[in-house]
Amino acid sequence: MDNQHDPFLDPSPPPRVASWRETAAGILALAPALFIGQLGWVGMKVTDTALLGHVGTHALAAASLSDLWTMASGVLIQGRVLGIFVGNAVGAAKAGTAPWQLAGEWLQVSVAVLGVISCFVMGLWAATGPVLRLTRADAALIPDASYFSLVLLACIPARVLFSQLQQYLSAQR
């Protein structure tokens, strides 16, 4: 067996392990970008609520009903495990025990799996009207709540791609 390909038999010294200060600095360097991303989502929801509140209570109630359903079913497309897999792949590649392409393969697998799940979630969001009828929601609010869900449905592909790329790039540190 060739010693150059077996990390356990390789006589070279192991790679340097980062100190806790270097690790903490790396994590803190990622914090502003993650904070801005989360702040953007919260800002969007606050803006929706503020603007709809000025339109009237009917629009605000319809958006709230829509949010109840889209948030409850939207949790299926959160997919937060990619960062762990990519981080492990990058660490293994730095140690020489795995190819660098493994991180990209995990990204592709994640996008493919979440793509299938996204189709299911899009179907759930498209069915907002019938679901709200089953829950006996106010019949006057259902058409507007359903329309609001359909508008949000259009952003699912971009939302999934953004979250996966964010995790992929964050795990590269």
N, C-alpha and C positions, 0 to 999 in steps of 0.2 A: 504494500500500500504506500502511496506517495505521501510523505509528511506535509507537503505544501497544501494538500486539500483536506487534511484531517486536523481540525482545530485542537483536538486533544493531544495529538502527537507532535504538533508544531513546536519547535524549540524557541520561537520568538516570544518575547514578553507579551503578556496580555495588554489590550488597549487600556489607556488611562481612564479611570473612572472620575467623572466630574465631582467636584466637592459640593457640599450642600449649598454653599453660597452661589456657585455657578448654576446649579439647578434652580435655585430660587430666582436668580436673576433671569434665567431663561423663561420661567413661568410668568414672572412679572412683565417681561417684555411682550408676552402674548395678551396680557390682560387688557390693554387699551383697545385693541381691535375687537376682542370678544365683547367688551363692555359696549362699544359703539354699535355692534351688531344687535345686541339685546336691547339697547336703548332705542334703536331704530324701530324695532318691533313694538315696543311699548309706546313709543311716540305715535306710531301709526294707529294703534288701537285708541289712544287718547284723542287723537285728531278725529277719528271716526265718531267717537262718542260725542265730542264737543260739537262737531258740525251737525250730526244727526239730532242732537238735543235742540239745536236752533231751528231745525226743520220742523220738528214736532215730536210729540210723544209717540205717535203711531210709527214713524220711521225709526225712532230709537228702540221701541219695543220689538219691531220686526228684526232689526239688526241684532238685538240681544238674543232673540229666539234662534236666529241663524248661527250666531256665535256659539250658543249652547251645543248645537249639533255638530258644527264644524270643529270645534275644539275637542269635543269628546271623541270624535272619530279621527281627527287629525293627528292624534297621538300615535297612530299606527305608522306614520311616515317620519317620525322623529329620527330614527336610526342613528344612535349615538355611539355605536360600537366601533366604527371605522377607525377612529383615532387610536384605539388600543391596538388593533391589528396592524395599522401602518407604523405606529411607534415601535412595535415589536419587530416588524420587518426591517425598519431602518436600523434599529439597534443590532439586529443580526447581520445586516449587510456591513455595518461599520466594523463588526467583529470578524467579518470574513466568513461567516457560516451560512449565509444565504445570499442569493443574487439581489441586486438593487431593484430589479424589475418586480420583485414580489410586492412592494408597496403599491405600484401601479396596478398590479393584478387585483389587489384587494379593493382598490378604488373602483375598478371595473365591475367586480362582483357585487360590490355594495350598490352601485348605480343600477345594475341589472335587477337585483332583488327588489330594491326600493321602487324601481320602475313598474314592476308587476304589482307590488302592493299599492302604488300610487293609482293604478288603474282601478283597483277595488275602492280606494278612498274617493276617487273622482265619482264613481258610481254612487257611493253613499251620499256625497254632497249633492249630486244631481237629484237624489231622491229625498231631498229635504222636505219638499211639500208633502208627499205621502207620509213620511215619518212624523211630521208635525200634526198631521190629521189623526194619526194613530194615538198621539199623546193628548188629543183633544185640546190643542192650542186654539187660541182665538182665530176663527176662520177669516176674519178681516186682515189679520197679520200674515197669514200663510203665503199669499202670493209675493209680497214684498220680501219676506224672509227667504223664500225660495230663490228669488232673483239675486239677493245679496250673496247667497251661497254659490250661485252660478258664477257670479263675478269673481269670488274668491277661488273658485275651482280653476280658473284660467291661470292662476299663479302657481299651482302645485308643481309643475315640472321645474320651473325656475327655483322654487323654494327647495326642492329636493337636491337639485344640482348644486345650489349655493351651499347648503348645509354640508354636503359630502365633500366639496372642494375645500371648504373652510376646515373641516376636520383633517383632511388629507394634508393640507399645507401646514396646519398647526402641529401635526405630528412629525413633521420633518425636522423640527428643532432637536 
